[in-house]
Amino acid sequence: MRLSRFALFGLVSCLFFVLMGCSATESPQASGSNEPGPATSDQVPPVTELPYDYAAMEHDVVIRLVEEPRLQSPIRTVVGPEPQAYTLFFREAMDRQSVEKVIREHARGAVGEMNFVEPVWGFHWVHDQQLHLQAELPRPFTKEDSWLEYRIDVTGAKTAKGRSLGEETPDFWAVAIMPQQVWKMSVDGAEREKVTDFSVYYNMNVIGPDSRYLLLSRFTDYCECDALYPKLYSLYDLQEGSLTDYPVELLQVYTGEGDFMADRRGFFYNWPADGGEPPQSEWVSRVQIEAHVYGASFSRDHRHLLMAVGKPEQKQDLDFLLYDLEAGKVVQHLSGAVKGVVPIDELHNTPVPIRFADDGLQATFRMLKTEGDWAELRWRYDWKTGAVTSWNPPVPEDAWSDYVQSDDGMYQLFFGGGLYQGSQLVMEWSGNDGIWLPDSHLLALTRWESDDWSTHALALYDVDRREERVLATGLPFGLRLLNVTDDGKWLYVRTEQELAG
């Protein structure tokens, strides 16, 4: 029978303990599997002690994810499907066998709950206050698995002096989810190439004037709910294949105080208050204005910022600012030009960022007519005249007015309304997302292929001819379009599942 990779770590032989200076009555240095069993010393990986201030501990244990040390107990968070390593720091010396026993028991006891599994464990003690724990899922993911979950809990374990750890002991709930990956697909649907190999699930958006980067975020605390937990942020360079972590929140549309950083690759952030320092970049500019920012967006060429500003707690009729990033100053100020009521997220009772969508000729944005109403006031900033005027898209005023348009501006796809040529409806919209191929009237789109929403079809719609050509079928649930290459030959998509060639 072929053993799991962590089952090889089993229990250590007597020879190993003699070499390590342990007596035959001591707990083993390492054990693996879900039940104790023998192992040889050459099967035990070297265990390196991690420095830790045990005297400053507020709880009996800290359980820390090795792959991302900022994630530690008490927490329920997302991990990758591959074997995970954890470090457990104990405030007191522990009875090792007691710790291993309760970890197994708690994990096994949760198996009856939805999607819970009992991992294959590997226990590697540095000493009685530090345990290196490895957890491997007992089976591979299937297409039916949205997630698999397990629990690391040492409640009830005994210290070396015989005290049991109480119910308030922090635990770690690990939610294993298949990572999203980026793929390239030829526009004829024939060729498919995997671009990324992320080990954990990231939310992702393509950013930058040349669409070179992915703005990534991963969960800290996680729930299947609308709670606004903090996230961890990174930047991925699609050209270089490199990932850079940031110690701050990264935003595509900035809101907040008038002192912030703008990175022309396509994101904003505040300087860390805790003394940390974000990675250095030649593309970063510090922006300082004497106003509260209700929304700041990059222009299409990322040389300017378009901003809606006012006083803190102001609810309507904001000022418009045009900020030159190279000059480092405001070059246009239109007082009261952003008319209407600031939209509010009713679920969290927070202002919705005001986003400027710039196509190089005009930048559109929206406010609300009255507080508590869905009816929009639509505006546009004209680059040629420098004026803010009313904008009347061909969708109802209480419908979502965001859109993407062909490069020549002839056709617009309103996600809340349909495909239009000016005010003329060309096609009702039933797709999930759409991307225009450069310098063309070809729209790449995905749509549900079946009534049970289990598969997608990728299609290319020729708007001039009103013809649709299906490029690929049977694509996995959750597939989304991200971008298209400048030559129009390749589409970037994201999906949790493999795309067969």
Disulfide bonds with the S-S distance in Angstrom:
Cys223-Cys225 1.64
